[in-house]
Amino acid sequence: MHLSVFFRLYTAMLSQIASLMIVSGIIFIALFTVVFFVLRKWLRRTSKVFVDENGKKRPSLAFFHPYCNAGGGGERVLWVAIRAVQRRYPSIQCVVYTGDTDATPEEIITRARQRFNIIIPGRVEFVYLKNRAWVEAVKYPYFTLLGQSVGSVFLGLEALFAFVPDIYIDTMGYAFTLPLFKYLGGCPVACYVHYPTISTDMLSRVSQRVESHNNATFISRSPFLSGLKVFYYKFFAYLYGMAGKRANVIMVNSTWTFNHIVSLWGVPVRTCIVYPPCDVAEFLKTQITSDENKPKQILSLSQFRPEKDHPLQLKSFHKFLAGMDESQRRDYKLVLAGSCRNEDDYSRVQSLKKLAEELGIQNNVEFRLNISFSELKQLLSESLISLHTMWNEHFGICVVEGMAAGTVMLAHNSGGPKMDIVINHNDKPTGFLASDVDSYASTMKQIFAMSPSERLELRLNARESLSRFSEEEFEAAFLSCCEPLLKPVESR
């Protein structure tokens, strides 16, 4: 066979293979499109429908919040948002996707009232998700961000197959569920972002090989592994941005979060800051007076999650007490109060208790778990300093609550506390910021050394600065942002 004949046959064969691949691709795309739209129509047709007393279909608004019973700041956002919608749009049925299968609807609503002093005026439907473990960090010891995000898609599919809403809002930060509900669910989607799943700060820490709770020592010490992790983070950031920008409405809780989300998602025109609701009204009922006779108590109020950095609190308190004799040390107390979501959190509390013993401060430290709203108010009224140590806290509701209650705030010099909360008001300070053991310990010493009148002036100024964080301000901003989605659905 001549070489030219061979090449002609070879070229013809390649042409046939290419044609076959193109035809196969077209057929696959066509079949996928048909199956996709058939599935979407089937989901809509078989999904539960809510009706009013006249038998007319009620539009539905679903909130994706797998940990709705956790009792943290994110849950306050959820319940105030639901209350706002029910007040403004009573014809819309609110639904919550939750993984809290161990709690009845009545127990969840009761906990919201006890923990946050929030009374829900209408009925809330709950869709229970059995596969919440798919979004648990413990399930993914490596590639945690990607694992949890893929897991959220599976959990989102469970939610979607259980109920298809008219409007979908993610209030926990599972951005990868947004395209799922928008395209397969066929409904407009919105989100309230408390904290970007990944940020340029995280990339910077890995690039600089800084050890942290999400950057293990063996990775931070290896240039090769750190390089791989930077590549992984950049790849994940691209996927995160592609998913997030599918949202019709994007709400963020602080200036810090806004800057990161705009950088990652690239849709500033659809992104707005909605400060989270802080129950300042209840705390404002208490008159601020001199703290001269208050116990020398420091209160930490936050969920027992790793990013809250409770070990930094214990180590800072230990350094603050160092050099005091036993009689002086007995006067000072650190109370760590907050909620535990799961066994990991309870295990973390045990580790913190062990650390307190190792530091020799166990007699000066008290743990208060899953406290009620009334207990929270009591603790704040008894404390002189409120302590916060999370690096790049997205906002910091507990920071606002501590200032409103009249404690002297000592927060981390980053994120929401630095950019939005513990900022000068009337050209005067509203609290203190620190970043490491030394600065926290020295600032504790500085605060206790102030005269009661100096602290009183600071506390009053701090309280005066908080009007922008009220529940009323949140409700107005939330409804304003969501109106383009809610109004058309209500008028159907």
N, C-alpha and C positions, 0 to 999 in steps of 0.2 A: 504494500500500500504506500502510495506517495505521501510525503509529509504534508503537502497542501491538502490532500483529501482528508487526512487524519484531523487536521486543524478545522476543516469545514465541518466534519462530523462532531468534533469536540465542541465547536462553537454552537452548532445546532442543538446539541444536548444541553449545554448550559442555558441556551435560550428557552428550551422547553422546561427546564427545572425552574428558571426564574419566573416563567409564565405560570407554572403550577403553583409556586409559592405565592405569587400575587393573587391568583384566583383563590387559593386556600385562605390567604389573609383576609380577602374581601368577604368570603363566606363566613369565616370566624367572627369578624367584626359585625356582620349582619346578624348572625345567630346570637352573639353576645348582646347586641342592641335589642333584639326581639325578646330574649330571655329577661334582660334588665327591665324593660318597660312592662312586660307581663308580670314579673315579680313585684314591681312597684305598684301596679294596679291591683294585684292580688292582696298585697299588704294593706292597701287602703280599704279595699272592699271587706276584708275579714277583720279589720281592727275594730275594737270596741268604740261605740258611739255614745256620747252623753246627750241626754235630752232634758228639756225643762218641763215644767208642770203642764205645758200645753202640747207636749210631744214634739216640739221643735228642736232640731239638732243644736247643741251648744258647742261653740268652738272651743278648742283645747289648747292650752299652753303647757308644755312639759319642760321641767327643769331636770337636767342630768346632774345628780348630786349623790353618788353612791354612799357617802358618809354623812347623810343628812342628820344623823342623831349624835354626831361627834361632840358638839358643844363648843366649837371654836369660832373664830371670827368669820370664817367662810360660811358657817351655818347661820350666823346672824344676818349676813347679806341675803342668803336664801329666803329666810322667813320674813324679813322686812320687805323684800321684793314681792313675795306672794301676797302679803298683806296689802301692799300698795296696789297691785293689780286687782285684787278682789274689791277694794274700795272704789277704784276708778272704773273698772270694767266687770261688774258683777255677773254679767252673762257669760264670761269666759271661765271655763273649768280649768283649774290649776291641777297639774299632775306632777308627782315627783318620782323619778326613777331612783330607787334606793337599794343598797345591798344590806341594809340593817334588818335581816330576816328574823332576828331574835326580838324585835320590838313590834308591837301592834301599832296601827295608825294612832290610836288614842294615846299610847305611851309616848310616841314621837312628838305629837302635838303638845302633850303635857310637859315634856322635857323642854321644848322650845319656850313655853310660858315660864317655867321655873328658872331656866338658865338665863334667858334673855329678857324676861318680862314682856314677851310679845304674845298678844292674843290674836289668833287668826279668826277673822269674822265669818268666813265661809268654809265650805267643805273642801278638803284636799284629798285627792285620790292618790294612792301609792301603788306603784308597779314594783314588785319585789324582784330583785336580780339575784340569782343563785351563784353566779360566777364572779363575784367581786374579787376573789383571790387572784384573778388575772391581772389586776392592777396593783397588787401588793408588791412593794419593792423587794421584800424578802424572797420572792419567787425568782428574782433575776439578780444573782450575785455579781454577774458581769453584764455589760451592755444594758444597764438598768433602765436608762432613759428610753432606749429603743424597745426593750422588752415591755415596759409598762405601756408605752404608746401603742404597740401592736396588741397588747392585752386589752387596752381600752377600746380598740376596734371590735374585738370579739364581744366585750361587754356591751358595747353600743349596738352590735347586731342582736344580742339577746333582748336589749331594750326595745329596739325597733320592731322585732318580730312579736314582741308582747303587746306593743301599742304604738300606733303611728299618730303623732300629734299634728295639729294645724300649724303650730309654731314650736320651735325647739330652742332652748337656751341652755348652754353648758355653763354651770356656775362653779365648776371645780377645777377647770384648767385642762380638760381632756380635748385638746384641739383636733385630734385626729378623728373624733366623732362628728365633727362639723360637716365635712364632705359626705359622710355616710348618710346623715339625715337630710342634707340638702338635695342630694342626687337620687339616692335610693328611696328615701322617705318622701321626697318631693315637697318639702316644706321650707319656708324661710328660716334661717338660723341666726342666732346671736350668741354672744358669749360675754361673760364677766371674768376678766383675767386678774387673779390675785397676784400671780407670780409667774413670769415666763418659764416654761419648762427648761429652756436653756437660755443663756445670756452671754453677752460679750465678756462680762466679768468672769464667768466660769471658764471661757476660753482662755482668758488672760491668766487665770490661776494655773491652769494646766500647762500653758506655754511657759510660764515662769517656774513651773515645777514646785508649786506651793502645796504642801500637804494640807488636806481638809477632810471633812466627813464624806465628801464625794470624790476624793482623789487620794487613793490609798498610797501608803508610804512606798511600796515596791514600785509603783508607777512614777511617783514624783521623783524618785532617785534614779530613774532610768531615762536617759535622753531618747532612746529608741522607742520605749513604750509611751513616753509622753508625746512623741511625734505622732505615733499611731492614734493616740487618744484625741489629739488635736484634729487629725483628719476625720475621725469618727464624729467628733462634735460638730465640725463644719458640715459634714454630710447630713447629720441629724438636723442641724439648724435650717438647712435648705428644705428638707421634708416638712419640718415644723412650720416654716413660712408658707409653703405651698398649701398646707392644710388650713392654717389660720386665716389666710386671706379669703377663704371661701365664705366667711361670715358676712352677713348683710349688715350687722351692727356689732361693733366691737367696743366694749366698755372695759376700762382699766381703773385700778384703784389708787394710783398715785403718779406723780411726775416721773419717778424712777421707772415704774412699769411702762408708762406711756413711751418713754424714750426707747426702751428695749423692744417693745412690741412694734413700734413704727419702724425701727431699724430692721427687725426680722421679717415682719409681714408686709411692710411697704405700702400700706393703705391708710395714710394719715387722715384722709377725708372721711373715712368711716370709723375712725378711732376717737374716743372721747374719754376724758377723765371723769369718773363718778366716784367721789370719795365714799368709802364704805360707811354704813350707818353706825354711829357710836351712841350708846345709850347715855349721853351726857345729861339728859333731862333729869334722870333719877339721881345722879350724883350732884347736880346743881342744886337740888333741894337742901343739901347739907351746907350749912354756913361754914365758911373757912375762918377759923380762928387760930390763935397762936398754938404752935405745937410744942410748947415748953414742957407740958406734962405728958406728952405722948411717949409710949415705949420706944426704945431705940431699935425699931424693927424695920427691916428691909423686906419688901414683898416682891417676889417674882411671879408673874401671872402669865402663863402660856401653856399650850399643849406640850406634852412630853415627847417631842419629836427631835431627831438628831440635830436638825438645822437650828434649833433654838439655842443650842450650845450651853446647856446647863452646867457642864463641867467648868466652863469659864467663870460662871457665877460662883461656884464653890471655891475655885482656886483664888479668885479675886477677894472673896470674903475672908478666906484663910490668910491671905497676905495682909489684908486690912487689920485683922486681929493680931497678927504677928507683932511681938514686942510689948503687948499688953500683959499685965499680970492677970492671974486667974480672977481676982475680984472685979477687974474692969471688963474682962471678956464676958462675964456672966450677964452684963447689961445689954449685950447686943444679940440680935436674933435675925436669922434669915429664914423666911418662909417661902417654900417653893410650892405654888398652888396651880392646878390646871387639870385638864381632862386627859384621860388615856383612851385611845381609840381601840387598841387591840393588845394581844399578848406581848408583842414587841415593845409597846410603850410601857407596859407594866414591868417587863424585864429591864427596860432602861432605867426605871425608877429604882429598882433594886441595885443596879450598878452605881447609880448616883449615891445611894445610901452607903454603899461600900466605899466609894471615894471619900465621902464625908468622914467616915471612920478612919480611913488611911491618913487623912489630913488632920485628924484629931479635933474636928469641929462638930462632931455629931450631936453634942449637947446644945449647940447653938443653932442647929438646923432642924426645921420641921417641914414635913411633906403633907400637903392637903390635896387629895385626889377627888376629881369629879364633884367639885363643890357646886352648890346651888347659887342662884343670883343673890339671895339674901346673905349667904355666907361670904360671897365675893365682896359685897358692900361692907360687911362687918370687918373683913380683913383690911380693906383699903382705909377704913376709918381709923383703924388701930396702927397703921403703918406710917412711918415718917418718910421713907424713900421707896419708890417703885423702880424695879430693876429690869432691864431688857438687854439681851446680849446677842441677838441674832444678827449675823452679818448680812447686809443687803435685805433686810426685812422689806417685803413688798410694800406694806403700809405700816401697820402696827396699831390695831384697835386697842390693844391692852395699854399702849403708850398713851393714847388719848384718854382712856378711862382713868388711868392713874393720875393724869394731870387734872382732869375734871373733878376727881374725888379729893383733890387738895394735897396729894403727896408730891414730893420733890422728885422729878423724873431724872433717871440716869439711864440713857439709852445708847445703842450702838451708833457710832459715827459713820453711818452709811444708809443707803436706801431711803425709804419713806420717812423714818424719824429725822434724818438729817435734812432732807429736801422739802418736806411738807409739814412736819409736826413740831419738832423741838427747834423752832426758828424764832428769831427776835420778833417781838410784838411791842409796838410803841417804842421801838429802838432799845428795848430791854430784853434780857434773856428770859426764856420760859422753862429752862431746864439745863441739863448737862449731857455731854456726849463723851464717850470713851471708846477704845478699840482693843485693848489688851489687858492682861492681868495688872500690870503696873498702873496704867491710866485709870482703870476701874477702881483699884484699891486706893489710889491717891485722891480720886474724886469723892469716894465714900468719906474719906477722912476730911476733905474740904467741906462737904455738906454738913456733917455732924459738928464741924468747928464753927459754922456760921451761927450768928445770933438768931433767936426765934423771930425777931422783927425782920431780919434780912430774908429769912426763908419765907415769911408771911408775904412780903412784897413780891417775891418771885412766884409764889403759889397763886396769888391773886391775878398776876399778869398772865400766867399760864392758862388759868381758867378762862379769862376774858378772850383769849385767842382762839377758842375752840368752836365758836358758833358755826363755822363752815363744815363741821363734821357731824352735824345733828342728823337724826333719823328723818326729819322733815326735808332737809336739803337732799339727802340721798333719794328719797321717794320722788321728789320733784325731778331730779336729774335722771333717774332711772326711767321714769315714765316718759320723759321728754325724748330720750334716746330711742326707746322702744315703740314710741307712738306710730312710726311708719309701718311697723309690723302688726301692732295690736288693733289699730283703728280699722283697717280694711277687713280684718277677720271678724271683728265685732259687728260690722255693718252688713255682713252677708245675709 
